[in-house]
Amino acid sequence: MKADNNYGRIRTDETLRETVCHGSDEYPFKYYNEDIWLFDFHCIDWHWHSEVEFVFIEKGTAEFLVGSGRYVLTEGTGIFINSQVIHRFEASESVIIPNIVFSPSLLSAEDSLIYRKYIQPLLDSSIECLIFSPEVPWQKEVLKNLLSVFDVQDTESIGEIKTVELLLKIWETVYENANISESIPAAKATAHTQAQLQIMMQYIHKNYSKHITLADIAQTVSVSKSSALNIFNKYLRISPVSYLINYRLKRAAKLLASTDSSIYSIASNTGFENVGYFCRSFKELFGVTPSEYRKK
């Protein structure tokens, strides 16, 4: 979930899939130690990846929007984010979050009994995330081993094998305590809904400069306007039209910073028919007028 040039913004494709490689093909594991506050708009913005993720809150309090849920996590707690689950982290202060992102295939080959029996069931389950609190014994054990994983990353000798050993302990604890039985149908439904969301977002990204209605957005995945509203509100906490407007404004901000085009021209080229409305909306989102943004 890592930003370009250490901090700034998350790099994603048109479906919000993160494009950064976490580790390598021979060792698909990466450790990060980050401060949410240092990212653009003090958030690690919406993204997803095929790898799983474990995050520990070392300092501060942050909001974690994961799949269809919203969680406030405080210092000393942690969270597991399942594969292919869309998520976003928000902070109102400095929040230090050491975290690891890795492919489950690091634990066992995908065609092995261990993978099929112990790893795949959690990946295929309806579990979008798990919260770990030191008040619960098995979750405390997960947090202890997670902190040990972080410590190992500063070790030069046998660091990889010790990391995998600890990850297997964490996975074993989660497997034994999380309720993952008979949940595959729900998981498939979640994956289908997320796919619909990504298709609608992709349509917006490709056509934001044109006149787009809620009906146009819903039609891309053959759902009703109310269903499109529900999908966006469930996962992004925003309506499709509001997402469209915000995307237009972010594109406009890039043009203000990188071109000499007039504000009227930029507003028109990013889908705004009224320059006055564009300026008001821009200030509401960025806290400054388009002219002030360009000067900065």
VENVENSUL-V453143 format. One record per pair of residues at least 12 apart in sequence whose ideal C-beta (glycine too) atoms are under 6 Angstrom apart, sorted by the first residue. I is the first residue (numbers start at 1). J is the second residue. Records with the same first field share a line. If there is no record, write none. Layout:
I=J / J
//
This chain:
1=44
2=20 / 32
3=39
7=38 / 39
8=40
9=40
10=45 / 47
12=47
14=202 / 205
15=198 / 202
16=46 / 47
17=48
18=47 / 49
22=51 / 101
28=102 / 103 / 106
29=102 / 106
30=101
31=100 / 153
32=99
33=98
34=97
35=94 / 96
36=62 / 89 / 91 / 95
37=91 / 94
42=91
43=90
44=89
45=88
46=86 / 88
48=84 / 86
50=83
51=101 / 102 / 103
52=83 / 104
53=81 / 101
54=80 / 100 / 146
55=79 / 97 / 99
56=78 / 98 / 146
57=73 / 75 / 77
58=96 / 98
59=75 / 96
60=93 / 94 / 95
61=74
62=89 / 91 / 95
63=90
64=79 / 89
65=88
66=81 / 87 / 128 / 129
67=85 / 128
68=234
76=134
77=133
78=132 / 143
79=129 / 131
80=129 / 130
81=129
82=127 / 128
83=123
85=128
86=235
98=150
104=119
107=168
118=175
121=180
122=180
124=184 / 187
125=180 / 183 / 187
126=183 / 186 / 187
130=178
138=173 / 177
141=173
142=170 / 173
145=166 / 169 / 170
148=166
149=163 / 166
193=231
196=221 / 231
197=231 / 235
199=220 / 221
200=217 / 220
203=220
204=244 / 247
208=247 / 248 / 271
209=270 / 271
214=240 / 241
217=240
228=240
248=270 / 271
249=282 / 285
251=270
252=266 / 270
256=290 / 293 / 294
263=290
//
